[in-house]
């Protein structure tokens, strides 16, 4: 009788657990910034493979947004596509297909911007990720990290990005970097400092063959 | 002043001061010899006694546990043997019902066959040919003297002819009768054979019953040994329990593998039902749901096996009345069937989702879509697996019962072994402590050899003086207590 009661209790507890799901979000939120400034425009084709990899990796329930970096990036208008994947895998697969088509269309028709507002893009990304309620937040910056602001734009703003992992992808070296590599290193260091001061973590991945490390951990 | 300089009490070479200090230390140790010996001795005795006590406690616990293990083992063996004997009685009952229940009809058939045989036998009994009634008249006529009378002669000749004809007719009738009787006897043969077969069947049944009764006798003898708590029975069933433990463990491992396959089969499609993004604690809700389905299947399997009285894990199910038990069998079987059908459908869905995911990945890398060859084979295979595995998991109840029962014995034995080993090491440690005490006392004396030697010389001279003087007390000087420690040996 005791054993019967034990087994029944176990099943009841399991059934109860099924009903009362944990409220802690384990969904991932990924926001990717694509630099469309004149010098970096030619690199956009590489971003396609990254987007494909991310679409294959992200799971039902995750969020994904892609925005461009242009003259003023702190704007919803710069978001090319964003989506919260449905919990059902079959629906999520269809959403991924549509998303991919949208991004492909953008990359084919993207025009270069005269200025590069990376800070605005990052601020927009943080806002999007906080709204998505994702448990793991990732910002991917596909850029050379050379910020070039139009006159009048104020971007000397500290970030507030606790728990956000920022990954700089394909940070290409500029001609001036080749002359003085310290400029490149200084640029990276400045961004690392800004991100970490804001409470986020910072990584740089230039080898696009190692895409598995992008949203690892 | 430096610390070493404090010890330089004699000016000059430091060796003198060192020797002085050593001498002082020796003297100190010599005067403290008795209390030091006593302290070492009492310490080692305490150490020894406490460890022996602990060892003894462990041995007592081991004995109690062994006794308890024996009780449990014999109780479970008794239960198992009762089931075996019960099964044997059921078999005997089945034989009796099957064969001997028809005994009255068999007896009737035999009586009928015997009656037919008797009738045939009676009919076939040889009858003497009937004597013609006119024979006496013929004899009387034959005795009439003929005296050459031709009429008489003619009459007699006529009578002869008639008699001869009559004889022929009688002989023909006789032969006919004999042939008829032979026919009757021939007809008896199948009856005899049938009766022989019937009797052989009865004989076989009786022989089967005898064999069963011999088996029951053997089982009863074993049962009596169990009841008598004999060591032989304990050893026999302990070894059997070990074997059962490993076999059942191995089968459970196989079943676990089956459960894992089953889990992987339904975890992905479950996300289509409960959503792929929700979590329960650390685990995906879809995974937990799949696990719960498998656990429910196992539980239903347990109930089904219990209701069928194949296992006896839940006495409450076993003791249900037959009507309720049969109902429970049908209910659990029905639930299992539904779950198996659901799993089969989920397996189909899994294949569809996997194909869709594959197509998506192909499109993401811009590779041309490829149609897999014979794509229906894995689909059907997965569906069949999904349907069969729940029923296969039902049979987990049998090894589970063996495992649970035998693990009690095996764990009890392991605990007994651990206690015994612990007791051994404690005794070893106690002995080591005792000899360490002896060693320390000897070592202490070794440090103060010069003063001991001088004291020995002085005592020797005093003893010699006492021996030479007549008033001297001849009672021997009490020796210094030897360094040996008398250890009270305790019985193991």
Interface residues (C-beta under 8 A of the other chain):
Chain A: X1 X3 X4 X7 X10 X11 X14 X15 X17 X18 X20 X21 X22 X24 X26 X27 X52 X53 X55 X56 X59 X60 X61 X62 X85 X87 X88 X89 X90 X92 X93 X96 X97 X100
Chain B: X268 X271 X272 X274 X275 X276 X277 X278 X279 X280 X281 X285 X288 X289 X291 X292 X295 X296 X299 X302 X313 X314 X315 X316 X317 X352 X353 X356 X357 X360 X361 X363 X364 X365
